[in-house]
Amino acid sequence: MVILRGIPRRPLNLRAPVAAIGIFDGVHRGHQVILRKAAVRAGACRGTPVAITFYPHPCTVLHPQAVPPLVLSLEQRLRWFARCGIRATVVVPFTRALSRWSPERFVKHLLVDRLQVQEVVVGHDFCFGTNRSGTVETLRQLAARYGFKVRVVQPVLRNRERISSRRIRELIRQGDLAQAQRMLGRPAGVVGKVIHGAGRGGKLGFPTANLKLEAGILPPVGVYAVRTRYRSRWVAGMANIGFRPTFRGQTPQDDLSAREPLLEVHLFGQRRSLHGKRLEVEFHKRLRAERRFRSPQALARQLARDATRAKRFLR
């Protein structure tokens, strides 16, 4: 897939572009319908399926005090666009200047002059332009003026409930991983960079990678069976989300971790240091709650039992 970062300076000259437009945070099943519809429509006219997305999230610029946690990183979104059949993506930098564009300027400058779109595919609640003043009806009126078609995708339901990124965030926080997975079309997960830890996992026989999160929502505190993407392959493992109660108060780092849950991931069969690596972690099943053990040895015995359960589940 071709990735263009920034608003093109000149016409792209793509063959009959059909563009899906949206932030697509999460690329959940509803988003996938929009993206795949663009791919299908492009195939019907031998055109190019294009995604237009925005980075950073508009709330980061307009409402920094209320930025929702991203379900996926930008890199993950782009990978899912390709899986949905998109062949080119324009990542539009969202700035205050862009937020002041009128709906007509957005359509004329980006969709018509630069992309020369033949069709546009959007969700039913699509809004654009200054103060979100442009609606689907606005887009239809401008499309009629500038000579392209608009396809609107209606809400996608799961058990009579509309699929949305907001609802998915709620489900993950509540620990309903099964329902979140049904809405996402894949297990819920996070992405982050491995940072230094206390090194206790290795001493217990279960070395862990401590992740500083970059995107994704953590489920409730506990121990989970997980799969971790490392070097372009998925590795089975287990993870602990919590406050390390068995070691609480032993170091200043432990006191710091007590303020917010820490994600520690153990990859089965992996002994190399992962410090500085970026990992994706999928949560497949909660194995148990986090609890305090009387000794590190008791914790190690429980971790061995957790590993057996996780391996059995992830077969």
matplotlib code that plots the C-alpha trace (Angstrom):
import matplotlib.pyplot as plt

x = [0.0, 1.2, 1.2, 1.2, 1.8, 0.5, -1.9, -0.6, 1.0, -0.3, -2.9, -2.1, -3.2, -4.5, -6.8, -10.5, -9.9, -12.7, -12.0, -13.1, -12.8, -12.6, -10.3, -11.1, -9.8, -9.9, -10.7, -13.6, -16.2, -18.1, -15.0, -14.1, -17.4, -16.7, -13.1, -14.1, -17.0, -14.5, -12.3, -15.3, -16.5, -13.0, -12.8, -16.1, -14.7, -11.1, -10.1, -7.9, -9.3, -8.0, -8.3, -8.2, -7.4, -6.2, -3.4, -3.2, -6.7, -8.7, -9.3, -5.6, -5.7, -9.2, -9.9, -6.6, -8.3, -10.7, -8.6, -10.0, -7.4, -6.7, -7.8, -5.0, -1.8, -1.5, 0.8, -1.7, -4.5, -2.5, -1.9, -5.6, -6.4, -4.3, -6.1, -9.4, -8.2, -7.0, -4.2, -3.3, -3.7, -3.4, -2.6, -3.8, -2.1, -4.9, -4.0, -5.9, -5.6, -7.2, -10.0, -10.9, -11.4, -15.0, -16.7, -16.5, -12.7, -12.2, -14.0, -12.6, -9.0, -8.5, -11.1, -11.4, -8.2, -5.7, -7.3, -9.7, -12.1, -14.7, -16.6, -16.4, -17.6, -18.4, -20.3, -23.8, -22.6, -19.7, -19.0, -16.3, -15.2, -15.1, -17.0, -18.1, -20.6, -20.4, -22.7, -23.5, -26.1, -23.6, -21.2, -23.9, -24.7, -21.0, -20.5, -23.4, -21.6, -18.2, -19.1, -18.4, -20.6, -21.2, -21.9, -23.1, -22.7, -25.4, -24.5, -23.3, -25.0, -23.9, -26.7, -28.8, -26.1, -24.3, -20.6, -18.5, -15.0, -16.6, -18.5, -15.5, -13.4, -16.1, -16.2, -12.5, -12.4, -15.2, -13.3, -15.9, -13.2, -15.5, -18.0, -15.1, -13.6, -16.9, -17.1, -13.5, -13.3, -10.1, -8.9, -8.5, -4.9, -2.4, 0.9, 3.9, 7.6, 9.6, 11.2, 13.5, 11.9, 13.1, 14.2, 12.3, 10.5, 13.8, 14.7, 11.4, 11.9, 9.5, 11.3, 8.9, 8.8, 7.4, 5.5, 5.0, 1.7, 1.4, -2.1, -4.8, -6.9, -6.0, -8.6, -9.1, -6.2, -5.4, -3.4, -4.1, -3.3, -1.9, -0.3, 2.4, 3.6, 7.4, 9.5, 6.5, 5.3, 2.8, 4.2, 2.1, 2.5, 0.9, 0.7, 0.0, -1.8, -1.6, 0.4, 2.8, 1.4, 3.9, 6.7, 5.0, 7.1, 10.4, 11.7, 10.7, 9.7, 7.2, 5.7, 5.4, 3.7, 1.2, -0.4, -1.4, -1.4, 1.7, 1.6, 4.3, 4.4, 6.1, 6.7, 6.9, 10.3, 11.7, 14.8, 16.4, 16.2, 13.4, 14.3, 13.5, 11.4, 7.9, 5.4, 1.7, -0.1, -3.5, -5.6, -7.3, -8.5, -8.4, -6.8, -7.2, -7.2, -4.0, -3.2, -0.5, 1.6, 3.3, 6.7, 8.3, 8.5, 4.8, 4.3, 6.7, 4.6, 1.4, 3.1, 3.9, 0.3, -0.7, 1.6, 0.2, -3.4, -2.3, -0.6, -3.6, -5.9, -3.8, -3.1]
y = [0.0, 3.5, 5.9, 9.6, 11.7, 15.2, 17.0, 16.4, 19.5, 18.5, 16.1, 12.5, 11.2, 7.9, 5.8, 6.5, 7.0, 5.8, 7.3, 6.1, 9.0, 8.8, 8.6, 4.9, 4.6, 0.9, -0.2, -2.1, -4.1, -0.9, 0.8, -2.3, -2.2, 1.4, 0.5, -2.7, -0.9, 1.6, -1.4, -3.0, 0.1, 0.8, -2.8, -2.3, 0.7, -0.6, 2.3, 2.8, 2.3, 5.1, 5.9, 9.4, 9.5, 12.1, 12.3, 13.2, 12.6, 15.9, 16.0, 16.3, 19.7, 20.9, 19.4, 18.2, 17.7, 15.1, 13.0, 9.5, 6.7, 5.4, 1.8, 1.4, 3.3, 4.9, 2.1, -0.5, 1.4, 1.6, -2.2, -2.8, -0.5, -2.7, -5.8, -4.3, -3.8, -0.2, 0.5, 4.1, 6.1, 9.9, 10.7, 14.3, 16.2, 17.5, 21.1, 24.2, 25.6, 22.5, 22.6, 26.1, 24.9, 25.2, 22.0, 23.3, 24.0, 20.5, 19.0, 21.3, 21.4, 17.8, 15.6, 17.3, 19.2, 16.8, 13.4, 13.8, 11.4, 9.5, 8.3, 8.8, 6.3, 7.6, 6.5, 7.7, 10.2, 11.7, 15.4, 17.6, 21.2, 24.0, 23.1, 19.9, 21.9, 19.7, 16.7, 13.8, 16.0, 18.7, 16.2, 15.1, 18.6, 19.4, 16.1, 17.0, 20.3, 18.9, 15.7, 12.7, 10.2, 9.6, 6.2, 6.3, 3.2, 2.8, 1.7, -1.8, -3.7, -6.5, -8.0, -4.9, -2.7, -0.2, -0.9, 2.1, 2.9, 4.4, 1.3, -0.9, 1.2, 0.7, -3.1, -3.5, -1.4, -3.6, -6.7, -8.0, -9.1, -11.5, -8.8, -6.3, -9.0, -9.5, -5.8, -5.4, -8.5, -9.5, -9.6, -6.4, -5.3, -2.6, -1.5, -0.1, 0.2, -2.1, -0.2, -1.2, -3.0, -4.3, -7.7, -9.8, -11.9, -13.4, -14.4, -16.1, -18.0, -15.9, -12.9, -10.1, -7.1, -4.0, -1.9, 1.8, 2.1, 4.1, 3.0, 0.7, 0.3, -2.0, -4.4, -4.8, -5.8, -9.5, -12.2, -12.9, -15.4, -13.2, -13.3, -10.8, -9.6, -9.7, -9.5, -9.8, -13.0, -13.8, -15.5, -17.0, -15.8, -14.4, -11.0, -9.4, -6.0, -4.6, -3.2, -6.0, -6.4, -9.1, -6.6, -3.4, -0.9, -2.6, 0.1, 3.7, 2.1, -0.1, 2.9, 4.6, 1.6, 1.5, 4.6, 3.1, -0.5, -1.8, -4.2, -7.0, -9.6, -12.9, -14.6, -18.3, -19.5, -16.0, -15.3, -12.4, -8.9, -6.9, -3.5, -0.8, -3.0, -2.1, -4.9, -5.5, -7.5, -9.2, -10.2, -13.5, -14.6, -13.5, -16.3, -14.9, -11.8, -10.3, -11.0, -10.8, -13.9, -14.7, -15.1, -14.8, -18.7, -19.0, -16.5, -18.5, -21.6, -19.8, -18.4, -21.9, -22.9, -19.7, -20.6, -24.1, -22.7, -20.0, -22.5, -24.8, -22.0, -20.6, -24.0]
z = [0.0, -0.9, 2.1, 1.5, 4.6, 4.3, 1.9, -1.7, -3.3, -6.7, -8.2, -7.5, -10.8, -9.4, -11.6, -10.8, -7.0, -4.7, -1.2, 2.2, 4.7, 8.5, 11.5, 11.7, 15.2, 16.0, 12.4, 14.0, 12.0, 11.2, 9.8, 7.9, 6.0, 4.9, 3.8, 2.0, 0.3, -1.1, -2.3, -4.0, -5.7, -6.9, -8.3, -10.2, -12.1, -12.2, -10.0, -6.9, -3.4, -1.2, 2.5, 3.8, 7.5, 10.0, 12.5, 15.3, 16.5, 16.2, 19.9, 20.5, 18.8, 19.6, 23.0, 24.5, 27.9, 26.5, 24.1, 24.0, 24.3, 20.8, 20.1, 17.5, 16.7, 13.3, 12.1, 13.1, 11.4, 8.1, 8.3, 8.7, 5.8, 3.6, 4.8, 3.9, 0.3, 0.4, -2.0, -1.1, 2.1, 2.6, 6.2, 6.6, 9.5, 11.7, 12.7, 13.9, 10.4, 8.9, 11.5, 10.1, 6.6, 5.3, 4.1, 0.5, 0.8, 2.2, -0.8, -3.5, -2.4, -1.1, -2.8, -6.1, -6.9, -5.3, -5.3, -8.2, -6.6, -8.6, -5.5, -1.8, 0.9, 4.4, 7.5, 8.3, 10.9, 8.9, 9.7, 8.3, 8.0, 10.6, 13.8, 12.1, 10.1, 7.0, 7.1, 4.8, 3.1, 2.7, 1.1, -1.3, -2.4, -3.0, -4.8, -7.2, -7.9, -8.4, -10.2, -7.9, -6.2, -2.5, -0.8, 2.8, 5.0, 7.6, 11.2, 11.7, 14.5, 16.8, 18.8, 18.0, 19.4, 17.2, 16.8, 17.8, 19.1, 22.3, 23.1, 22.4, 24.9, 27.5, 26.9, 27.3, 30.5, 31.9, 31.0, 28.4, 26.0, 24.1, 23.2, 22.3, 20.1, 18.3, 17.6, 16.6, 14.5, 16.4, 20.1, 21.9, 22.4, 23.0, 21.6, 23.5, 23.9, 26.3, 29.1, 32.0, 34.9, 38.2, 36.7, 39.2, 36.6, 35.4, 38.9, 39.2, 36.0, 34.0, 32.5, 31.5, 29.2, 30.8, 28.3, 28.2, 26.3, 23.1, 22.0, 23.2, 26.4, 29.2, 30.5, 34.3, 36.6, 36.4, 34.6, 31.0, 28.2, 25.4, 22.0, 21.3, 17.9, 17.9, 14.8, 12.5, 14.2, 17.0, 20.1, 22.8, 26.4, 29.5, 30.9, 34.3, 34.6, 38.0, 40.9, 41.8, 45.4, 46.4, 46.0, 46.9, 48.8, 48.2, 45.8, 44.7, 41.4, 43.2, 44.9, 41.5, 39.9, 42.7, 41.3, 38.0, 36.6, 34.9, 32.0, 32.2, 29.4, 29.4, 26.0, 26.1, 24.8, 24.6, 26.6, 24.8, 26.1, 24.4, 25.8, 23.4, 21.1, 20.2, 20.9, 20.2, 22.8, 22.2, 25.3, 24.7, 28.2, 31.8, 33.8, 37.3, 39.5, 40.7, 44.4, 46.9, 47.6, 50.9, 49.2, 45.8, 45.7, 46.1, 43.3, 41.1, 41.7, 40.7, 37.6, 36.5, 36.9, 34.9, 32.1, 31.8, 31.6, 29.1, 26.8, 26.9, 26.0, 23.2, 21.5]

ax = plt.figure().add_subplot(projection="3d")
ax.plot(x, y, z, "-o")
ax.set_aspect("equal")
plt.show()
